[in-house]
């Protein structure tokens, strides 16, 4: 288990991602023993309502929401022999 995490991303906005930040895990089976895993995160996202200005809907994550937890994720290789196809997920 990694305690310090893995440094991910490029400056600005680099951060450490560790297993404890992945609070919701995907429903597919985990990778087979020896398959590679890469920690990832949403660096910056800002989605807004573009259909109407009356609703004012907005979703932010990463550098757009600095007071919120990191939107951590992971890419899991398909097998020991081949990384693709791979599965990926994010906790947003």
N, C-alpha and C positions, 0 to 999 in steps of 0.2 A: 504494500500500500504506500502511495506517495503522500508524505505529510506536508512538505513545502509546496508541492505542486510543480507545474511545468510553466516556464515563461513562454507566453504565446503572443503573437502579433508583432507589429513593427511600431516604432515611435512615430508620432505620439500615440498614447493609448495602450502601451504594452501592459499586460497583467499576468498574474499567476493564476492558473486554473488547476484545482485538485479534485479528487474523487468526491470529497464531502460537499462540493458545490453542485453536484449532479443529484439534486433531490428527487426529481422525477425521472425514472428510467424508462426506456422504450419497452414495448411489449414483445419484441422479437427476441429469439434466443441469443444469449451472449456469444462473443467470438470464441472459436475453439482455442484450446491451449496453444500459445505461441503466435496467434494472429496479432497483428499490430493494432494499437489504438493511438489516436492522436487527439489531444485535448484542444478544443477550439472555443471561441466565444464570439458573440455578436459585438463587433467593435463600435458600430454606430448605426442606428436605425431610427427613422422618424417618419411614420406613416400618418397621413392626414386624410380627412374626408374631402374628396375632390368632386363629389357629385352635388353637394349642396353646402352652402355656408351657414345654414340655420342650425345644423346639428353640432358642429364644432368638435367632431370626433378626432382624437389624436392618440397615437401610441408611440412611445419612445423607449429606447433601450441603449445600453452602452454609454458612449461619451455624450449622447443626447440626454441621458438621465443619470447624472453623476451621483445622486444620493441613493440610487437603487442598487441592489446586488448585481453582481456580474451575471450576464446571460451566458452561462457556461454550456458547453456542448462537447460532443465527442464523435469522431469518425472511427468506425471499427472495420478492420479489414475482413474480407470475406473468408479467407482461410490462411493457413500457414504458408501455402505455396503461392497464393495470388491475392493481392489486395483488392482486386475488383472482381465482381461487383462488391461495393462497400455499403455499409449502413451509416447514417449520420442522424444526429438529433441535437436540439438546443433546448435548454430550460429558459423560457422567456417569461 
